[in-house]
Amino acid sequence: MNSPSKIISQLYLGNIHHAKDISLLQELQIKNVLSVTNSHETKGLPKFHLYNIQNRHYEKCDNPTEDLLTIFIDCIQFINQAINVRHENIFIHCHMGVSRSVTIVMAYLLSKWHLSVQDTLLFVRTKRPLCNPNEGFIYQLNLFGRMNYRLDIRNKEFRQYLFYRTIFPFLSIDHLHQMIDRYFTIIQQYERQQQQQQQQMDLNIQQQQQQQWYRCRRCSMKLFQNIHLLESNLLLFQYRTTIRSLVRKSVQLRELSGGGGGGKNSVKLSDFDFTINKIVTKTNSKIIDCNRFLVEPLSWMIVTTIKDMDIDYQLQCPGCANHIGMWRIQSMPKILCKCQTHCECLCVIGIVIDRIAVIIQ
């Protein structure tokens, strides 16, 4: 298309060639540009501030494993400031104006109109027919909608999303502790932000504090809550290629870093069971209950130096040191359990707590 597409009043969508054409931007009275490109594509973009144009840039690639979800709120705020506060035109672009930039525009429209992702995409295509976000971005938009157009750290699916985006690319066992610490830092940041937002909105904080805890049966130490439990029908990657892409990317990183030479800590692409790509809606397991809980990693759990994959490490209560379960780094992320709760569960770090070791209060 020779010119940017006007999606709604004051909001234009296009490609990187439009972004480089200052005369075109001035003709459309563009005062704000939101760029979603990788480092290679960014080369050649003009210095927008020299032309009195505000620019917000996010370095992102167009693949199903790329994370756009966590920048949705920032992008929406930038768009709102341009359109609703300063009453200025804004241009949003990626390389082709097909996937990344379309996803950002859709996130804004979703938060504005509260339509379904499908209906929003149909609308955007009436303005720009070539729009086609990849399946990973469509998943992220759907998750954004399920969280009521915010980043809700108390949403189980979002917590798993953050976990796999942070942990999966670890280069070797030696790097895993660093990735886990990074994940804990991200979770804490979101929890602080959400607590501040709740206080500003005057929500009932006491009600949240009264939520049930799973406590150590021996010393009553608070261990985890319901949002930390992993379940079969809460698969993170509910689209066909993402697990394969994540693992392939992770293995390639190991090879580049010298960690893919067949050593005991290296992982091969063939080690992973790709049958977990399917969407699980019903399980054939006849075992309903389970004598254990599968839990996401929490800061008190992983205190032992990790030496190798597929080795069981004891999990102790941080209050009384009572043995309450075990954890391991799994070369095959599918949990081997036949119960309906865990039979299709996906977890790179398998943390299992014995049901008999905890009480619920």
C-alpha positions in Angstrom: 0.0 0.0 0.0 1.4 3.4 -1.0 0.1 5.3 2.0 -0.7 4.5 5.7 -4.1 3.2 6.5 -6.4 5.3 8.6 -7.9 2.9 11.1 -9.9 5.4 13.2 -9.8 9.2 13.5 -6.3 10.3 14.3 -4.8 6.8 14.2 -2.8 5.6 11.2 -1.1 2.2 10.6 1.6 1.4 8.1 5.1 0.1 7.3 8.7 1.2 7.8 8.9 3.0 4.5 6.0 5.3 5.5 7.9 6.0 8.8 11.0 7.0 6.8 9.0 9.5 4.7 9.0 12.7 6.7 7.1 14.6 4.1 4.3 12.0 4.1 4.1 12.1 7.9 3.9 15.9 7.8 1.3 15.8 5.1 -0.8 13.6 7.4 -0.1 15.9 10.4 1.5 13.1 12.3 2.9 14.3 15.6 3.5 10.9 17.2 5.1 7.7 15.9 5.1 4.3 17.7 7.7 1.9 16.2 7.7 -1.9 16.8 10.8 -3.1 14.9 13.9 -5.2 15.5 17.4 -3.6 15.7 18.2 -4.3 12.0 14.9 -2.7 10.8 15.4 0.3 13.0 18.5 1.4 11.0 17.6 4.3 8.7 14.7 5.6 10.7 14.8 9.4 10.9 15.5 11.3 14.1 11.8 12.2 14.7 12.5 14.7 17.4 14.2 17.0 14.8 10.8 17.3 13.1 8.8 17.9 16.3 7.5 14.3 16.3 7.4 12.2 19.5 8.6 8.7 19.0 8.2 5.6 21.2 10.2 2.6 20.0 10.0 -1.1 21.1 12.5 -3.6 19.8 10.5 -6.7 18.9 10.7 -9.4 16.3 7.8 -10.9 14.3 7.6 -14.5 15.6 5.1 -16.4 17.7 7.4 -16.5 20.8 8.0 -12.7 20.9 6.4 -10.9 23.8 4.1 -8.0 23.0 1.6 -8.5 25.8 3.7 -6.8 28.4 4.0 -3.6 26.4 0.3 -3.3 25.6 -0.4 -1.0 28.6 2.5 1.3 27.8 1.5 1.5 24.1 -2.2 2.1 25.0 -1.2 5.0 27.3 1.1 6.5 24.6 -1.8 6.3 22.1 -4.3 7.8 24.5 -1.9 10.6 25.3 -1.6 11.5 21.6 -5.3 11.1 20.7 -7.3 12.0 23.8 -4.9 14.4 25.7 -3.0 16.3 23.0 -5.6 15.7 20.2 -2.8 14.8 17.8 -2.4 12.2 15.0 -0.4 9.1 15.7 1.3 6.7 13.2 2.0 3.1 14.3 4.3 0.9 12.2 6.5 -2.2 12.2 8.4 -3.5 9.1 5.4 -4.3 6.8 2.4 -3.1 8.8 1.0 -6.6 8.9 1.7 -8.3 12.3 3.4 -6.4 15.1 2.0 -3.0 14.6 -1.5 -4.5 13.9 -1.3 -6.3 17.2 -0.6 -3.0 19.0 -3.5 -1.3 17.2 -5.8 -4.2 18.1 -4.8 -4.0 21.7 -5.7 -0.4 21.8 -9.1 -1.0 20.1 -9.8 -4.0 22.4 -9.3 -1.8 25.5 -11.4 0.9 23.9 -14.3 -1.1 22.5 -14.2 -4.4 24.4 -14.9 -6.4 21.3 -13.7 -9.9 20.7 -10.3 -10.4 19.1 -11.9 -11.8 16.0 -14.3 -8.9 15.5 -11.5 -6.4 16.1 -9.3 -8.0 13.5 -12.2 -8.0 11.0 -12.7 -4.3 11.6 -9.0 -3.5 11.2 -8.9 -5.5 7.9 -11.7 -3.4 6.5 -9.2 -0.5 6.8 -6.1 -2.5 5.9 -6.8 -5.9 4.3 -3.3 -7.3 4.5 -3.4 -7.3 8.4 -2.4 -10.7 9.7 -0.9 -11.0 13.2 0.9 -14.3 13.8 -0.7 -16.9 16.0 1.4 -16.0 19.1 0.2 -12.4 19.0 -3.4 -13.5 18.6 -3.0 -15.7 21.7 -1.6 -12.7 23.6 -4.5 -10.5 22.5 -7.0 -13.1 23.7 -5.2 -13.4 27.1 -5.3 -9.6 27.4 -9.0 -9.7 26.9 -9.4 -12.5 29.5 -7.6 -10.2 32.0 -10.1 -7.4 31.3 -7.5 -5.4 29.3 -4.9 -5.1 32.0 -1.9 -7.1 33.1 -3.3 -9.1 36.1 -0.5 -10.8 38.0 -3.1 -12.8 39.9 -4.2 -14.4 36.7 -2.7 -17.9 36.6 -2.3 -18.0 32.8 -0.4 -14.6 32.8 1.9 -15.9 35.5 2.7 -19.0 33.4 3.1 -16.8 30.4 5.8 -14.7 32.3 7.4 -17.8 33.6 8.0 -19.5 30.2 9.0 -16.3 28.5 11.7 -15.8 31.2 12.8 -19.4 32.0 12.7 -21.2 28.7 15.7 -19.5 26.9 18.2 -20.6 29.6 21.5 -21.5 27.9 22.6 -24.1 30.4 22.1 -25.3 33.9 24.7 -22.7 34.9 22.5 -19.9 33.6 19.2 -21.2 35.2 19.6 -19.6 38.6 20.0 -16.2 36.9 16.9 -16.7 34.8 14.9 -17.8 37.9 16.0 -14.7 39.8 15.0 -12.6 36.9 11.5 -14.2 36.9 11.1 -13.5 40.6 12.1 -9.9 40.0 9.5 -9.5 37.2 6.7 -11.1 39.4 7.6 -8.8 42.3 7.5 -5.7 40.1 4.0 -6.6 38.8 2.8 -7.4 42.3 3.9 -4.0 43.5 2.4 -2.2 40.6 -0.9 -4.0 41.0 -1.0 -3.3 44.8 -0.5 0.4 44.1 -3.2 0.4 41.5 -5.6 -1.3 43.9 -4.9 1.2 46.6 -5.5 4.1 44.2 -8.8 2.5 43.1 -9.8 2.0 46.7 -10.4 -1.7 46.2 -11.0 -4.1 49.2 -7.4 -5.0 50.0 -8.5 -6.9 53.2 -10.5 -9.3 51.0 -7.5 -10.2 49.0 -5.4 -10.7 52.1 -8.0 -13.1 53.5 -7.6 -15.5 50.6 -6.8 -19.1 51.6 -3.2 -20.2 52.0 -1.7 -23.6 51.7 0.4 -23.9 54.9 2.9 -26.3 56.3 1.1 -28.9 58.4 3.8 -29.0 61.0 4.5 -25.2 61.6 1.6 -23.4 59.8 4.1 -21.5 57.6 2.4 -19.9 54.6 3.7 -21.7 51.5 1.6 -20.9 48.4 -1.9 -19.9 47.2 -4.3 -21.1 44.6 -2.9 -18.9 41.9 0.4 -20.7 42.2 -1.1 -24.1 41.3 -0.6 -25.5 37.8 -3.4 -27.4 36.2 -3.9 -29.5 33.0 -6.4 -27.3 31.2 -4.4 -24.2 31.7 -1.9 -24.8 29.0 0.1 -21.7 28.3 0.7 -22.3 24.6 -2.6 -22.9 23.0 -1.4 -22.6 19.5 0.4 -25.0 17.3 4.0 -23.9 16.8 5.1 -22.1 19.9 6.5 -24.9 22.0 8.5 -26.1 19.0 9.7 -22.5 18.3 10.7 -21.9 21.9 12.6 -25.1 22.2 14.3 -24.7 18.8 15.3 -21.1 19.8 16.5 -22.3 23.2 18.6 -25.1 21.6 20.0 -22.7 19.0 21.1 -20.4 21.8 22.8 -23.2 23.6 24.7 -24.2 20.4 25.8 -20.6 19.8 27.0 -20.4 23.4 28.9 -23.6 23.1 26.5 -25.5 25.4 25.1 -27.8 22.7 28.1 -30.1 22.3 26.4 -33.2 23.8 27.5 -32.7 27.4 25.3 -33.8 30.3 23.8 -30.4 30.7 22.9 -29.9 27.1 19.4 -30.4 25.7 18.5 -31.8 22.3 15.5 -30.8 20.3 14.5 -34.5 20.1 14.3 -34.6 23.9 11.0 -32.8 23.9 7.6 -34.3 23.4 5.8 -32.1 20.9 2.5 -33.8 21.5 1.9 -31.2 24.2 1.2 -28.7 21.4 -2.4 -29.8 21.3 -5.2 -27.9 22.9 -6.6 -29.9 25.8 -10.4 -29.7 26.4 -11.1 -33.1 27.8 -8.9 -35.7 29.4 -9.4 -39.5 29.2 -7.9 -40.0 32.6 -10.1 -41.9 35.1 -8.0 -40.8 38.1 -9.8 -37.7 39.4 -7.8 -36.9 42.5 -4.1 -36.6 43.1 -2.0 -36.9 46.3 0.2 -34.0 45.3 0.2 -30.3 44.2 2.2 -29.1 41.2 3.3 -25.5 42.0 5.0 -22.7 40.1 8.5 -21.7 41.4 8.4 -19.4 44.4 11.4 -17.6 45.9 11.7 -19.8 49.0 11.8 -23.1 47.0 15.0 -23.2 44.9 17.9 -22.7 47.3 20.1 -25.7 46.2 22.7 -25.3 43.5 21.4 -27.0 40.4 23.9 -29.6 39.1 22.0 -31.4 36.4 18.6 -32.1 34.8 16.2 -34.8 35.9 17.6 -35.1 39.4 15.2 -34.9 42.3 16.0 -32.3 44.9 14.3 -32.2 48.3 11.8 -29.4 49.0 11.8 -28.2 52.6 9.5 -25.9 54.5 11.3 -22.6 55.0 9.8 -22.4 58.5 10.6 -25.8 60.1 12.8 -27.6 57.4 10.2 -30.4 57.2 10.4 -32.4 54.0 7.3 -31.4 52.0 8.0 -32.5 48.4 10.6 -32.4 45.6 11.6 -30.4 42.6 13.6 -31.0 39.4 14.7 -29.4 36.2 13.0 -31.5 33.5 14.5 -32.3 30.1 11.0 -33.2 29.0 8.5 -30.5 30.2 5.5 -32.7 30.2 4.5 -33.8 33.7 4.2 -37.6 34.0 1.0 -37.9 36.0 -2.2 -39.8 35.2 -4.6 -37.7 37.2 -7.1 -35.4 35.6 -5.5 -32.4 37.2 -1.9 -32.9 36.0 -2.0 -35.3 33.1 -1.5 -32.6 30.4 0.5 -30.2 32.6 3.5 -28.5 31.1 6.4 -27.4 33.4 10.1 -27.0 32.8 10.8 -26.8 36.5 8.7 -29.5 38.2 7.9 -28.6 41.8 5.7 -31.2 43.5 4.4 -30.8 47.1 2.8 -33.7 49.0 -0.8 -33.0 49.7 -0.4 -34.6 53.2 2.3 -32.1 54.1 0.1 -29.1 53.9 -3.2 -27.8 55.3 -5.5 -25.1 53.7 -6.5 -22.1 55.9 
